[in-house]
Amino acid sequence: MQHAGDILIVEDHHDIAEMVCAYLEGRGFSVDYAADGHTGLRLGADNRYDAVVLDVMLPGIDGLEVCRGLREARIDTPLLMLTARDTLADKLSGFECGADDYLVKPFDLEELEARLRALIRRRAGSNQGDVLEVGDLRLDLRRHSVERAGQELTLTPIGFKILALLMQESPRVVDRRSIERTVWGDVPPDSDALRSHLYTLRKAVDRPFERALIHTVHSAGFRVADDD
């Protein structure tokens, strides 16, 4: 069987962890396991994984702190949050910490696998070498960095992918389905996910500045443009 990727599972419920690990290993993944937040953060920072599956409620430090710690250490491994929480506020908290996707318990193992494969595929497809500029906004695909008016911006990995797509297509409008397909492939998350990511992206790119560059085009999609 072809190697599908290296995955870190951070989950304190041993029955769930064993079920997920056994399933993924049977599907060609190599899996490491951590039962608490501190161990998960250490493993995630010290090793190279293709994706991390991270429970929110963990002993030691919770999954949000683990996620934030990895992003602050500039670890850009795709992160999929596992949680029983299903409110928009909880999802926004996860995305703002740097999560790429959100799966609510109970979940199907087949869906978990599909989302992991989509995250891994999207990350591999984003390894391009180019610099994009719209107005005073500059995105470096190779360095994985974003600046506006000379100020470095901090984006989530999904936010970076969305912004890169919109800047590549600028000033054209990109419809919602095209954005979802670019970010998540053929298995998009629930309908709140893109809205949550766009909210977080706008807060980073537009809110601190005098004019907005990310525009909503009613019934059509979204665009990045310097209209002034």
N, C-alpha and C positions, 0 to 999 in steps of 0.2 A: 504493500500500500504506500502511495506517495505521501511524503511528510507534508502535513497541512499547516504546521506552524507551531510556535512555542507559546504556551498560554500560562498565565499565573492566575490561580483561583484564590481569592481572599474571602473566606466564608467561615463563620464560627459554628454553623449548624453542621455537624459531622455527617449526618445522613444525606443532606443536600449536597455537600461537598463530594462525598464518595460517589453519589449518583452522577454528578456532573463530570467528575474526573474520569470515571469508568466509561461514560458515554463518549467523551471527547477523545480519550485514548483509543477507543474502538473505531473512531472516525479518522485516525491518522495524526492527531495532535500529540505533542509532548506537553505534559502538564506538571507544573509545580504548585504546591499548596501551602497556604498560610491560614492559621486559625484566628489570628488577631491582627489589629491594625498596625502595631509596631513592626511585627514580622513582615507583613505585607509591604509596608513602606520600605523596609530594608531590602527585601528581595527585589522589589520593583526598581529601586535605585541602583542596585549592585549588578543586576543581570539584564540582558537584552531579551525582551519578549516581543512577540508580534501583537499581542493584545493582553489586557488584564480584565478579568471579571471580578468586580468588587462589590461586596455587600455594603449597604449603608450602615446598618447597626452592627458594630463590632466591639469587642472588649478592647480596652487600652485606649486607642483613639478610633473615632468612627471613620466610615468610608469617605466622607467629605473631606476630613483632615488628611487622610491618605492621598486622596486625589489632589488636593491643594499642594501637599508636600512634594509630590512627584512633579507637578507643573512648575513649582517654584525652583526645583532642581533642574528645570529644562529637560525633563524626560517627556518625550512626545508620543510615547506608546499609546495606541488607542485604548480608551477606558470605557467599559460597559458596566453601568451600575445595576446591581440587583437589589430590589427593595420591595417591601409591602406597601410603601407609600405611593399614592397615585394622584396627588394634587398637582396643579400647575406650579404652585409655589415651591413644592419639593423638587420638581423637575428643574425649575429655574436655578435653585440652589446648587443642584448637581452640575448643571451646565456651566454656571458661573465659576465653579471650582475647576472646571476643565474636562468634565465628562464628555464623551462623544455620543453615547447612546444610553438608553434607559429601558430596562425590562422589569416589569412588575410581577412579583410572585403572586400566585403560582404561575409557572411558565412551562411551555413545551420545550423539550430538549432540542427538537428539530429547529424551532425558531431561534433558540440561543445559538446553535451552530450556524444557521444562515446569517445571523447578524454578525457573528464573529468573522465569518468568511468575507462578508461585505466590508467590514471595517478594515480587514487586512488588505483586501483588493483595492479599496479606495486609497489607502496609504501608499501602496506600491505604485499606483497610477499617478500619484501627485509628485513623484520625484522628477521634476523638470528643472531646468536651469534658465531662469529668465527673470527680468525685473519689469514690473508693471507699474505704470504711473497714470493717475487721473487727478488733475488739479494738484493740490499739495499732498496727495496721498501716494505713498510709494510702498510697493509690496515686492519683496525679494523671495522668489520661490526657492532658490538654492539655499539661502541662509535662513529661510523660514522666519522672516522678520517683517514687520510693518511699521512704517513711520508716517506721521502726518505733521506737516509744518515743522519738520525736524525733531519731533517728539516721538519716541518709541512707544508703540501701543502694545498692550498685552491682550492677545486673543486666545480663545479656546481653539483646539485643533479643528473642530467642525466649523467654527466661525472663520478660521483662516481659509478653509476650503471653499466656503460660500463666497467670501470676499474675493478670493482668487478667480473663481468662476465669473462673478459679476464684473470684475475688472477686465478679464480677458474678453468679455463680450461687450464692454462699454463702447458706445452709449446705448447699445441695444437693450431691449427688455428681455429678461430671462423668465420663463414661466415657472410656476411652482414645481411642476412635475420634473422639469429638467434639473432643477436644483436638487430635488430629492434623489433623482437617479444618479447624479454626479457624486453626492455625498454618501448615500446608502445603497446604491445599486438597485436591484429589483426587489429588495425587502425593506421598504421604508418603515420607520417606527410609527407610532400613533400620530394623529393629526396635529397634536399640540407641539410636537418636537421642533418642526421648522420654525414655527412662530416664536418659540422660546429662544432658539438660536439667533434668529434675526433681532429679537429684542436685546439680547446680550451684545450682539455685534454692533447694533446702532449705538448702544450706550458707550461702547469703547471708541467707535470711529467718529460719531457725530456729536454726541452730547457735550463734550468739552470745548467744541469749536463753534464759531459764529454761524456757519452754514452747514446744511446737511448735504452729504454726497450720496447717501443710500436713499433711493426714492421708491415708493410703492406706486405702481400704475394700476389703478382700479380694474379688476376683472382681467388683468393681463399678466402681472408678475412684478418683478423688481428690476431695478437698474442702478448702476453706479455712474454718476455723471456730475461734472462741474458745470452747472447751468448758468453760473454768473458770468 
